[in-house]
């Protein structure tokens, strides 16, 4: 079954982690054997694995945070550097497009054409991607947004971990910065979709109130099941659902299992049933299944040491469909979660 994954950091893995995503997952694991960085030797996501798992379309990111401490770190020291780094991520996607391996999807016509091609040729078709920005620091100012739109950028999240140029994010308390409302106005005017993932609670409500365009949560779980500021409360989920949004369940173990401790809790205590739990919670809140989907965030800085124990590669996301069927979900609802809900949202957003 076609699967649409609403959050994959493909360029980050390729450009920043120096992974050749055209290789088999296990080849990369072997090449990284002995590396001690979190996630090394335990990756889950490459193009062959995506094809095996029928992940024919994803929302793929560019990301480069701008640091706020004034001290050297992995973050860029200014937004101009964030812009250049994010453009480097885009360059990776572009060269693969030129080679016929990827296909950017940035309009309703392109979406429908890609889905038709995938239905016809399956894994022989290029992998499709919708360009997203995780944390808006690479947008130097709102006046630059048309340039990013021309590059194909269609989804923007205002912040990531910490505080961005435009908003407070995960691990912080606060709302939009003074520059945030101006970017939201520019995004609404141009037709950009707002990703509410990673926003601090106050920022979430300010962004939702100040933005009249389409909204989604690409990779966000439920605070009622796993208490943490990174997750959404039921009130937030209901507000997003009322705006026609879709919530993609993420597979980072600490977002699925209460009390998970990095490096201490064994992946074996967690299975993909927890993913179905979060999907089911969204469906129960909504009273229907049109707001739940998948945004795995696989290889988002971690690997199988921090995913459900019954997942080896991204191809195992197909198991979620069977778990939902076991819980009594109809085939129509299963198809919605696996791909149909994202298709509907982007078709509507692109009119």
Secondary structure, DSSP 8 states (H G I E B T S, - for coil): ---EEEEE-HHIIIIIS---TTS-HHHHHHHTTT--STTTT-----HHHHHHTT--EEEEEE---B-SSSS--SSBSSHHHHHHHHHHHHHHHHHHHHTTSEEE--SHHHHHHHHHHHHHHGGGS-EEEEEEEESGGGS-SGGGHHHHHHTTEEEEES-SBSB-SSBBBBT----B-TTHHHHHHHHHHHT-EEE-TTB-HHHHHHHHHH--S-EEBSS--BTTTS-STTSB-HHHHHHHHHTT--EEE---GGGTSTT--TTTS-GGG--THHHHHHHHHHHHHHTSSSSEEE---TTSS--GGGS-TT-SSGGGGGHHHHHHHHTT--HHHHHIIIIIHHHHHHHHHT-
